[in-house]
Amino acid sequence: MLKADLHIHTEYSMDCNTPLEEIVSRCLEIGINCIAICDHGTAEGALRMRDIAPFPVIVAEEILTPYGEIMGMFLKETIPSGLSVEQTISRIRAQGGLVCIPHPFDIFRHSALHNRIIEEIADQIDIIEIFNSRTLPPQNSAKALAFASKYGIAKSAGSDAHTLYEIGNAYVEIPEFNGRDDFLQALEKGKIYGHRTNPFIHFASAWTRLRKRRRG
């Protein structure tokens, strides 16, 4: 079985400084043996991680649309931010990728995809994140679970780690898989584990974002 943390950021994100090699070491230390790297606005870190990690790495990206973020999974290259929801989904599909909605229904995140849009594209969603360690109100996870059950959408979870020691705060225990379709079947058999991260960790991300902006 795999312990898959399906939402991790790296130094390639504008609000994270964690080097790829340190992520690998931390995963090996705590027993996480499958990860999805989903940096903001780029797949470059995920592509690099896939080359160096001794365990499965899903190349993903959080893509910002005018209505919030959509995660593409099993990507081959970066999809630019700023495209419409329809264009973003089309670009993900063109790469043979999966459409995932990260941190849905999170009322405290400006980057969360608008609730109305989630409902409108329900039949185009492959995966929805029903547990995110950085999402605060428990009712958000309950709403995501109900939505996934209503539409028969695969369920995922992740730490949304922007710092090293957040990794593994949430993960899905799934069978080994081979490719995107097998991954969806594995998620159907998955069990989700995890706990919420201390909300003060958001200040660390904000500080990192500010420092990176100042450095240009």
Buried (B, 14 or more C-beta within 10 A) or exposed (E): EBBBBBBBBBBBBBBBBBEBEBBBEBBEEBEBBBBBBBBBBBBBBBBBBBEEBEBBBBBBBBBBBEBBBBBBBBBEEBBEBEBEBEBBBEBBBEBEBBBBBBBBBBEEBEEBBBBEBBEEBBEBBBBBBBBBBBBBEEEBBEBBBEBBEEEEBBBBBBBBBBBBEBBBBBBBBBBEBEEBEEBBEBBEEBEBBBEBBEEEBBEBBEEBBEEBEEEE
